[in-house]
Every structure is written in structure tokens, then in C-alpha cells.
Amino acid sequence: GNPDLPTAVNITWSSINFKTILQWQPKPSGYFYTVEIHGQTSNTKKKCILTTETECDVTDVLRNVMETYTAHILSITSSGMDNFEEPPFAISEKFTPYNQTVLGKPEIKNYTQKGSKLNVVFQDPLTPYTFHNGSFQSVRDIFQHDLEYKLYYWKDQSSGKKDAMSKSHKFEVSVDSTKNYCFYVQGIIPSRKENRNGQESTVLCTSGGRTILDEYGAEIFIIIAVIAIAIITLAIVLSVILCKRKKAKAAREKEPLN
């Protein structure tokens, strides 16, 4: 190969819900990159052939999520494709999608707080992979019983959190019926040593029976007090001004005419 061509550095795998992007540096000048994906048991597959970009979506060639892959990033001149010499290349770290992809945010579909029960229903994140009928596989379809979810919940305006585990799409937990609660859901893969916890869903809060005191606490009293003081002060100032004007007018009326 051409020993003068720079090879890729800082090669990283970025993967969420099995959508996997390979990134590297530097930006090429006068040459191109081609990505080869090598599996332990699968044939080599080429992606992003003769690209000037420094990232490549390799999701579709990692469908065997249990396989361990490495990426070879080849540095190639425009004429380099015509000869039989192997171009210079850099090799990535090993990547196993099943063990290393990050679980994305679950989507909260519905939640209610009735009495002393908080019910939360959510949906699994979807992957880019599809079934034969064209519908997208969810992370549960791939991880199956290896996937669990944790619900974190706490009283609104409080910092003390409780949690509950579930392998289904819903939670039902006991709460204080006189308080509103905030919560979020997070996917977990207990069998992993790393990347066990997924991304956290959006934080939502119940609102049944919420009062303005629950919403703003002591702040509302401070605001009311400030407004009341301002009104009283304004009333006093206006009264003093009007009184002085009346006295001045009465004094002028008593003066003899020239």
C-alpha cells in the first residue's frame, strides 16, 4: 500500500437501540476512506466506499447482534482501487452490539394516579431492524427476558426517590393519595457488566388535586406579601399627596383677592 497516506485515528462506535455509527478522524484531503466490517464468523462487508466523510452508518451489516465485529478503515487514493496492493488501514476496537448498544429512552404512553395507586404504561424503544412483515423490532424483541425496567418516583417538590422493577410494559405502585408524584422509567440489562442502565425517559408529574400551594410552596406567600406591601405603600403615598393638595387648595382659597 501507499505508506504516505494517513490512516484513521480515534475510531469510536456509537450505538443506541442497535443503530450504530462508526466515527473517526481526520478529514481526508486528496484521498478517500472505505470501511470494512469483519465479523468473527461472518464474511467481510464493505460500507461507505470511497467516502470523504469521517463517519459511517454500519447498522445494516451488524444484524447478527451477538457477533463481535471489528472495523478496518482503509485509506485509498482515487487510483488505489485499480491496483492489487492492500491500502493502509486502521483497526477499531471490538464491538458486540448485544453487549454494547445503549438502551434508548422508553416512551411513556399513559399514567394515572387514582387514590393511593400510581399506574404507568410505557413503550419499548424501537430498533432499526424489521420483521419479515416490515414492522420494526423493539429492544424487547431482541433482549427478551434479559430486559427489565425500573421506575423511579418521588413526591412532587421532594428529593427522596423510590423505585420499582418490572419486566412488563407497566407499573403499579402505592403512593400517598394526598400528594402528587413525579417519575421516569429506565431500561436495564442486569446481565451486562457495563452499559447496564439505559437512557432515562422524560420526567412526568401527576396533577390530580394539585393546589397552588403544592406548586409554589412558600414562594406564593412571599409574592402575596410583596404585592400587599406595595399596594398599602401606594395607598399611603396617594393619601398623603391628596391630603397635601387639599390643604394647599384650602389655604389658597382663604387668601384675599388682589
C-alpha positions as a Markdown table, in Angstrom:
| # | Residue | x | y | z |
|---|---|---|---|---|
| 1 | Gly | 0.0 | 0.0 | 0.0 |
| 2 | Asn | 0.9 | 3.7 | 0.0 |
| 3 | Pro | 2.8 | 4.3 | 3.2 |
| 4 | Asp | 2.4 | 8.1 | 2.9 |
| 5 | Leu | -1.4 | 8.1 | 3.2 |
| 6 | Pro | -2.7 | 9.0 | 6.7 |
| 7 | Thr | -4.7 | 6.3 | 8.5 |
| 8 | Ala | -7.8 | 6.8 | 10.6 |
| 9 | Val | -7.4 | 7.6 | 14.3 |
| 10 | Asn | -9.8 | 8.0 | 17.3 |
| 11 | Ile | -12.1 | 5.3 | 15.9 |
| 12 | Thr | -15.3 | 5.0 | 18.0 |
| 13 | Trp | -18.5 | 3.1 | 17.9 |
| 14 | Ser | -21.7 | 5.0 | 18.8 |
| 15 | Ser | -24.8 | 2.8 | 19.1 |
| 16 | Ile | -28.3 | 3.4 | 20.6 |
| 17 | Asn | -31.0 | 0.8 | 20.2 |
| 18 | Phe | -28.8 | -1.0 | 17.7 |
| 19 | Lys | -28.4 | 1.9 | 15.4 |
| 20 | Thr | -24.7 | 2.0 | 15.1 |
| 21 | Ile | -22.4 | 4.8 | 13.7 |
| 22 | Leu | -18.7 | 4.4 | 13.2 |
| 23 | Gln | -16.7 | 7.6 | 13.6 |
| 24 | Trp | -13.0 | 8.5 | 13.2 |
| 25 | Gln | -10.6 | 11.3 | 12.3 |
| 26 | Pro | -9.0 | 13.1 | 10.4 |
| 27 | Lys | -11.0 | 14.6 | 7.5 |
| 28 | Pro | -9.3 | 13.3 | 4.3 |
| 29 | Ser | -7.5 | 15.5 | 1.8 |
| 30 | Gly | -6.5 | 14.0 | -1.5 |
| 31 | Tyr | -7.7 | 10.5 | -0.6 |
| 32 | Phe | -10.8 | 8.6 | 0.5 |
| 33 | Tyr | -11.9 | 6.1 | 3.1 |
| 34 | Thr | -13.6 | 2.8 | 2.7 |
| 35 | Val | -15.0 | 0.8 | 5.7 |
| 36 | Glu | -14.7 | -3.0 | 6.0 |
| 37 | Ile | -16.7 | -4.7 | 8.8 |
| 38 | His | -15.1 | -8.0 | 9.9 |
| 39 | Gly | -17.1 | -10.5 | 12.0 |
| 40 | Gln | -15.8 | -13.5 | 13.8 |
| 41 | Thr | -17.9 | -15.9 | 11.9 |
| 42 | Ser | -19.4 | -13.7 | 9.1 |
| 43 | Asn | -18.0 | -12.6 | 5.7 |
| 44 | Thr | -16.3 | -9.2 | 5.4 |
| 45 | Lys | -18.7 | -6.5 | 4.2 |
| 46 | Lys | -17.8 | -3.1 | 2.8 |
| 47 | Lys | -19.6 | 0.2 | 3.7 |
| 48 | Cys | -19.2 | 3.8 | 2.8 |
| 49 | Ile | -16.9 | 3.1 | -0.2 |
| 50 | Leu | -14.6 | 5.9 | -1.2 |
| 51 | Thr | -16.2 | 8.4 | 1.2 |
| 52 | Thr | -14.8 | 11.7 | 2.2 |
| 53 | Glu | -16.8 | 11.6 | 5.4 |
| 54 | Thr | -15.5 | 10.6 | 8.8 |
| 55 | Glu | -18.5 | 8.6 | 9.9 |
| 56 | Cys | -20.4 | 5.6 | 8.5 |
| 57 | Asp | -23.7 | 4.1 | 9.4 |
| 58 | Val | -23.0 | 0.3 | 9.7 |
| 59 | Thr | -26.3 | -0.7 | 11.3 |
| 60 | Asp | -27.4 | -3.0 | 8.4 |
| 61 | Val | -24.2 | -5.1 | 8.4 |
| 62 | Leu | -24.5 | -5.8 | 12.2 |
| 63 | Arg | -27.8 | -7.7 | 12.1 |
| 64 | Asn | -26.2 | -10.6 | 14.0 |
| 65 | Val | -26.2 | -8.7 | 17.2 |
| 66 | Met | -24.5 | -11.5 | 19.1 |
| 67 | Glu | -21.5 | -11.4 | 16.8 |
| 68 | Thr | -18.3 | -9.5 | 17.7 |
| 69 | Tyr | -17.1 | -7.1 | 15.0 |
| 70 | Thr | -14.0 | -5.0 | 14.1 |
| 71 | Ala | -13.9 | -2.3 | 11.5 |
| 72 | His | -11.0 | -1.8 | 9.1 |
| 73 | Ile | -10.9 | 1.8 | 7.8 |
| 74 | Leu | -8.9 | 1.9 | 4.6 |
| 75 | Ser | -7.2 | 5.0 | 3.3 |
| 76 | Ile | -7.4 | 4.9 | -0.5 |
| 77 | Thr | -6.4 | 7.3 | -3.4 |
| 78 | Ser | -8.6 | 7.5 | -6.4 |
| 79 | Ser | -6.2 | 5.4 | -8.3 |
| 80 | Gly | -5.7 | 3.0 | -5.5 |
| 81 | Met | -8.7 | 0.9 | -6.4 |
| 82 | Asp | -7.0 | -0.1 | -9.7 |
| 83 | Asn | -4.0 | -1.9 | -8.2 |
| 84 | Phe | -3.8 | -5.1 | -6.2 |
| 85 | Glu | -1.8 | -3.7 | -3.3 |
| 86 | Glu | -3.6 | -3.6 | 0.0 |
| 87 | Pro | -4.2 | 0.1 | 1.1 |
| 88 | Pro | -3.1 | 1.2 | 4.5 |
| 89 | Phe | -5.8 | 0.9 | 7.2 |
| 90 | Ala | -6.6 | 1.3 | 10.9 |
| 91 | Ile | -8.5 | -1.2 | 13.0 |
| 92 | Ser | -11.2 | -0.3 | 15.5 |
| 93 | Glu | -11.8 | -1.8 | 18.9 |
| 94 | Lys | -14.0 | -4.9 | 19.0 |
| 95 | Phe | -17.7 | -4.2 | 19.2 |
| 96 | Thr | -20.6 | -6.6 | 20.1 |
| 97 | Pro | -24.0 | -4.9 | 19.6 |
| 98 | Tyr | -25.8 | -7.1 | 22.1 |
| 99 | Asn | -23.4 | -6.2 | 24.9 |
| 100 | Gln | -22.6 | -2.6 | 24.0 |
| 101 | Thr | -25.5 | -0.8 | 22.3 |
| 102 | Val | -27.1 | 1.7 | 24.7 |
| 103 | Leu | -30.8 | 1.3 | 25.6 |
| 104 | Gly | -32.7 | 4.4 | 24.4 |
| 105 | Lys | -35.5 | 6.3 | 26.2 |
| 106 | Pro | -38.7 | 4.4 | 26.9 |
| 107 | Glu | -41.8 | 6.3 | 25.8 |
| 108 | Ile | -44.5 | 7.0 | 28.5 |
| 109 | Lys | -47.8 | 6.2 | 26.8 |
| 110 | Asn | -50.2 | 6.7 | 29.8 |
| 111 | Tyr | -50.2 | 7.4 | 33.5 |
| 112 | Thr | -52.8 | 7.9 | 36.2 |
| 113 | Gln | -52.8 | 8.5 | 39.9 |
| 114 | Lys | -56.1 | 7.2 | 41.4 |
| 115 | Gly | -56.2 | 7.2 | 45.2 |
| 116 | Ser | -53.1 | 5.5 | 46.5 |
| 117 | Lys | -52.1 | 3.9 | 43.2 |
| 118 | Leu | -49.8 | 5.3 | 40.6 |
| 119 | Asn | -50.1 | 3.5 | 37.2 |
| 120 | Val | -47.6 | 4.0 | 34.4 |
| 121 | Val | -47.7 | 2.4 | 31.0 |
| 122 | Phe | -44.8 | 2.8 | 28.6 |
| 123 | Gln | -43.5 | 1.5 | 25.3 |
| 124 | Asp | -40.2 | -0.2 | 24.4 |
| 125 | Pro | -37.7 | 1.7 | 22.2 |
| 126 | Leu | -37.7 | 0.5 | 18.6 |
| 127 | Thr | -34.6 | -0.7 | 16.7 |
| 128 | Pro | -33.8 | -0.1 | 13.0 |
| 129 | Tyr | -34.3 | -3.9 | 12.4 |
| 130 | Thr | -37.5 | -5.2 | 11.0 |
| 131 | Phe | -39.6 | -8.4 | 10.9 |
| 132 | His | -40.5 | -10.0 | 7.6 |
| 133 | Asn | -43.8 | -8.1 | 7.6 |
| 134 | Gly | -41.9 | -4.8 | 7.7 |
| 135 | Ser | -42.7 | -3.8 | 11.3 |
| 136 | Phe | -39.8 | -2.6 | 13.4 |
| 137 | Gln | -38.4 | -4.9 | 16.1 |
| 138 | Ser | -38.3 | -3.4 | 19.6 |
| 139 | Val | -35.4 | -3.8 | 22.1 |
| 140 | Arg | -37.6 | -6.3 | 23.9 |
| 141 | Asp | -37.9 | -8.5 | 20.8 |
| 142 | Ile | -34.1 | -8.8 | 20.8 |
| 143 | Phe | -33.2 | -8.9 | 24.5 |
| 144 | Gln | -36.4 | -10.7 | 25.6 |
| 145 | His | -36.1 | -11.9 | 29.2 |
| 146 | Asp | -32.8 | -10.2 | 29.6 |
| 147 | Leu | -34.5 | -6.8 | 29.6 |
| 148 | Glu | -36.0 | -5.2 | 32.7 |
| 149 | Tyr | -37.3 | -1.7 | 33.5 |
| 150 | Lys | -37.0 | 0.4 | 36.7 |
| 151 | Leu | -39.5 | 3.1 | 37.7 |
| 152 | Tyr | -38.1 | 6.0 | 39.8 |
| 153 | Tyr | -40.8 | 8.0 | 41.6 |
| 154 | Trp | -41.0 | 10.7 | 44.3 |
| 155 | Lys | -43.4 | 13.2 | 45.9 |
| 156 | Asp | -43.6 | 16.4 | 43.9 |
| 157 | Gln | -41.3 | 19.1 | 45.4 |
| 158 | Ser | -39.4 | 16.3 | 47.2 |
| 159 | Ser | -35.9 | 14.8 | 46.6 |
| 160 | Gly | -36.4 | 11.4 | 48.1 |
| 161 | Lys | -36.8 | 8.8 | 45.4 |
| 162 | Lys | -38.3 | 5.3 | 45.5 |
| 163 | Asp | -38.0 | 2.7 | 42.8 |
| 164 | Ala | -39.8 | -0.4 | 41.5 |
| 165 | Met | -38.8 | -3.1 | 38.9 |
| 166 | Ser | -40.9 | -4.7 | 36.1 |
| 167 | Lys | -40.4 | -7.0 | 33.1 |
| 168 | Ser | -43.7 | -5.9 | 31.6 |
| 169 | His | -44.9 | -2.6 | 30.0 |
| 170 | Lys | -46.5 | -1.2 | 33.1 |
| 171 | Phe | -46.0 | -0.3 | 36.7 |
| 172 | Glu | -48.5 | -0.1 | 39.6 |
| 173 | Val | -47.0 | 1.3 | 42.9 |
| 174 | Ser | -48.6 | 2.5 | 46.1 |
| 175 | Val | -48.3 | 6.3 | 46.8 |
| 176 | Asp | -49.7 | 8.9 | 49.2 |
| 177 | Ser | -53.1 | 9.8 | 47.9 |
| 178 | Thr | -52.8 | 13.4 | 49.2 |
| 179 | Lys | -49.6 | 14.1 | 47.2 |
| 180 | Asn | -48.7 | 14.4 | 43.5 |
| 181 | Tyr | -45.8 | 12.4 | 42.2 |
| 182 | Cys | -43.1 | 12.8 | 39.6 |
| 183 | Phe | -41.5 | 9.8 | 37.9 |
| 184 | Tyr | -39.4 | 8.4 | 35.0 |
| 185 | Val | -38.6 | 5.0 | 33.5 |
| 186 | Gln | -35.3 | 3.5 | 32.6 |
| 187 | Gly | -34.4 | 0.2 | 30.8 |
| 188 | Ile | -31.8 | -2.1 | 32.5 |
| 189 | Ile | -30.0 | -5.2 | 31.3 |
| 190 | Pro | -28.8 | -7.0 | 34.5 |
| 191 | Ser | -26.6 | -9.5 | 32.7 |
| 192 | Arg | -24.2 | -6.8 | 31.5 |
| 193 | Lys | -21.1 | -5.7 | 33.3 |
| 194 | Glu | -21.1 | -2.3 | 31.5 |
| 195 | Asn | -23.8 | -0.2 | 30.0 |
| 196 | Arg | -26.4 | -1.8 | 32.2 |
| 197 | Asn | -28.6 | 1.2 | 32.5 |
| 198 | Gly | -30.3 | 2.8 | 29.6 |
| 199 | Gln | -31.3 | 6.4 | 28.9 |
| 200 | Glu | -34.0 | 7.9 | 31.2 |
| 201 | Ser | -37.4 | 8.7 | 29.9 |
| 202 | Thr | -38.9 | 12.1 | 30.1 |
| 203 | Val | -39.8 | 13.1 | 33.7 |
| 204 | Leu | -43.6 | 13.5 | 34.1 |
| 205 | Cys | -45.7 | 14.5 | 37.1 |
| 206 | Thr | -49.3 | 13.8 | 38.1 |
| 207 | Ser | -51.5 | 16.8 | 38.7 |
| 208 | Gly | -54.7 | 15.5 | 40.4 |
| 209 | Gly | -55.6 | 17.6 | 43.4 |
| 210 | Arg | -52.7 | 19.9 | 43.0 |
| 211 | Thr | -53.1 | 23.3 | 44.6 |
| 212 | Ile | -51.3 | 26.5 | 44.1 |
| 213 | Leu | -49.5 | 25.8 | 47.4 |
| 214 | Asp | -48.3 | 22.4 | 46.1 |
| 215 | Glu | -47.0 | 24.2 | 43.0 |
| 216 | Tyr | -45.2 | 27.1 | 44.5 |
| 217 | Gly | -45.0 | 26.4 | 48.3 |
| 218 | Ala | -43.7 | 29.3 | 50.4 |
| 219 | Glu | -43.0 | 31.4 | 47.3 |
| 220 | Ile | -46.6 | 32.2 | 46.9 |
| 221 | Phe | -46.8 | 33.8 | 50.3 |
| 222 | Ile | -43.7 | 35.9 | 49.6 |
| 223 | Ile | -45.3 | 37.1 | 46.4 |
| 224 | Ile | -48.6 | 37.9 | 48.0 |
| 225 | Ala | -46.8 | 39.7 | 50.9 |
| 226 | Val | -44.8 | 41.8 | 48.4 |
| 227 | Ile | -47.8 | 42.7 | 46.4 |
| 228 | Ala | -49.8 | 43.6 | 49.6 |
| 229 | Ile | -47.0 | 45.8 | 50.9 |
| 230 | Ala | -46.7 | 47.6 | 47.5 |
| 231 | Ile | -50.5 | 48.2 | 47.4 |
| 232 | Ile | -50.5 | 49.5 | 51.0 |
| 233 | Thr | -47.5 | 51.7 | 50.4 |
| 234 | Leu | -49.0 | 53.1 | 47.2 |
| 235 | Ala | -52.3 | 53.8 | 49.1 |
| 236 | Ile | -50.5 | 55.7 | 51.8 |
| 237 | Val | -48.4 | 57.7 | 49.4 |
| 238 | Leu | -51.5 | 58.7 | 47.4 |
| 239 | Ser | -53.4 | 59.6 | 50.6 |
| 240 | Val | -50.6 | 61.9 | 51.7 |
| 241 | Ile | -50.3 | 63.5 | 48.3 |
| 242 | Leu | -54.1 | 64.1 | 48.1 |
| 243 | Cys | -54.2 | 65.4 | 51.7 |
| 244 | Lys | -51.4 | 67.9 | 51.0 |
| 245 | Arg | -53.1 | 69.1 | 47.8 |
| 246 | Lys | -56.4 | 69.7 | 49.7 |
| 247 | Lys | -54.6 | 71.7 | 52.4 |
| 248 | Ala | -52.8 | 73.8 | 49.8 |
| 249 | Lys | -56.1 | 74.4 | 47.9 |
| 250 | Ala | -57.9 | 75.4 | 51.1 |
| 251 | Ala | -55.0 | 77.8 | 52.0 |
| 252 | Arg | -55.2 | 79.5 | 48.6 |
| 253 | Glu | -59.0 | 79.9 | 48.9 |
| 254 | Lys | -58.6 | 81.8 | 52.2 |
| 255 | Glu | -56.1 | 84.3 | 50.8 |
| 256 | Pro | -57.7 | 87.7 | 50.0 |
| 257 | Leu | -58.1 | 88.6 | 46.3 |
| 258 | Asn | -55.7 | 91.2 | 44.9 |
